[in-house]
Amino acid sequence: APNYVSWFVSNSVAGLMKALESIRSSAPVTSSINYTMHADEISQTRAYNFKMSGPSPKYLLVQDWHVKGGHADDWDELFSKHRKAGLDAMVNDGTLCGYSVEESLIHTGEPGYISLILEFPNAESIDKFYGSIETMHEKDPLFGEVFTQIQEPAHHRDHLVRVLNSGHKQ
């Protein structure tokens, strides 16, 4: 996994390239940087909610799923019915700084991966998030079974990242 991650948000690919070029123009010459890994990805947001006036994120949790072919609409329906309202409530009460559901726009690997990216203000909020999943499974035990049927469980990955520096610029 990388040691440093940067990301940009824009309404267009052209906006992303403009932001990237502005950073590259002031960056050191690449021959003076000892890269051990470098990767660029462009993803498209399928659902999101952020409270821009809230605290800066301290942790990112990324949950990746590989959805079986032909089941992307099923995934969206399950997310909308079972997860979105709870995540929106967590943004409103400050448990989450925000969340987004991402799908690769430009594929460097196998298509069909969907990522849920969650920004947390503190570690206690991560515990609340996982508690909400347990509560959801208690209220609707079939959710987990249906969700598992539309994805490849062996490809699921979670990544927890500590955010050391964060900021927003419009």
N, C-alpha and C positions, 0 to 999 in steps of 0.2 A: 504494500500500500504506500501511497506517496506520503511524504512528510509535510508538504505544503500544498494547499488547494486554494485556488482563486476561482470565483465565478462571477459572471455578469448576467444581468437580466435585461432583455430588450423585447420590444414588440416585433422585431424583424431581425433577420440574419444580418442585414446591412448594418443595423445598430450594434450588433455584437462585434462585427468586424471593425467598426469605427472605434469602439471601446478598446478592443485588443490592440489595434494599431497605435492608439494614443499611449498605451502602456509600453509597447515594444519600442516606440521612438525614444523613450527615456531609459530603457533598460540597458544593462551592461552588454558588451559584445558577447555573443553566445560562446565563443571559444574560451572566454575567461570563467565560465561557469562549469562546475563539475556535476553534470547531470547523472543521476543514477536511474532516473525514470522520468519520462515526460509523456503526457497524453492530453489530447484535446477532445472534447465531446461537445456536440450541439444537441440539445434536447428540446422537446416541445412540451409545454405545460398543459396538462389535461384538466387540472383542478387546483385551486390554491386559495389561501387566505393568510394574509399577513397584517399585523398591526404595526404600521411603520413608526408609531409614536411609542411603542413599547421598548422594553430593555433590549440591548444587543444580545444576540444568542451567545451562550457559553458552550453549548454542546449541539452537535448535529447527529441525528440518527437517520441513517439511510437504510431502508428496507427494500431489497430488490426481489422481484418475482419474475419468473419466465412463464408467461401465459400461453397455454396451449393454442395452437392455430384455430382461428374461428371463434375464440372466446373473449376477445377484447371487449366487446359490448357487454358480455356477462360480468366481466371484472368491473367495468364502470358502473353497472347497475348495482352490484353488491356493495361497491364503495359508497355510492350515493345513498343507498338504503340503510346501510349498517354502520358506516364510519364517518361520513362527512359531517353530520349534525354534531356528533360528539367532538370531533376535531375543531369545528367552528366554535363550540362552547368553550373548549380549552384555550383557544386564541382569545376569546372575549374575557375569560377570567384570569388570563395571564399565565396559565400553565404552559402554553406554547407561545413562542414569539410568532410562529407561523408554520405553515406546511405547504408543500406542493406535491402534485403527482406528475411525474415526468416520464416521457417516452422518447427514446432516441429519434431525432429527426434524420441524422446522418449515421448510418450503421457501420461500425467497424467490426462488428461481430454478428452473431445470430440475432435476427429481429424478434420482437415479442417480449422484450424485457420492459417492465414497468417498475418505477422507483417511487416510493413514498419518502419524501425528505421532510424531516421534522426538525424545527429549531427550538431548543429549550433554553430557558433563562438560568436553570440550575439543575443539579443532579436530582433533587427531590421531585422535580417535575417529570423526570423520566420514570420514577417510581409510580407517579399518578397515571401516566400514560399506560404503563403495563398493567396497572390495576384496572383501568378502563377496559382493556382487552379481556381480562378475566371476567369482569362484570358482563360484558357483551356475550361471552360464551355461556355464562350461566343463564342469561335471559333468553338466548337463542342458540341452543347447542348445535342446531343443524348448520349454522353459519360456517363453522370451521370445516364441516364435511363438504359442503357445497363449494367453498372457496378452494379447498384442496383438489377437488375434482377438475377445476378449470385451469390449474397451473401445474407446473412440474416441480414438486416439493424438493427434489434433489438439487435444484438450481437456486433455491432461496438463499439469500445472504443478507446479513445485517452488518452495518458498519457504524461504530460509534466513534465520533471525532470530537476532540476538545477544540473549541474555537478560542484562539489567543488574541485575535485582532479582527474587528468587524466594523463595518461602516456602510452607510447608504449614501449614494449620490444620485441625484436626478438630473 
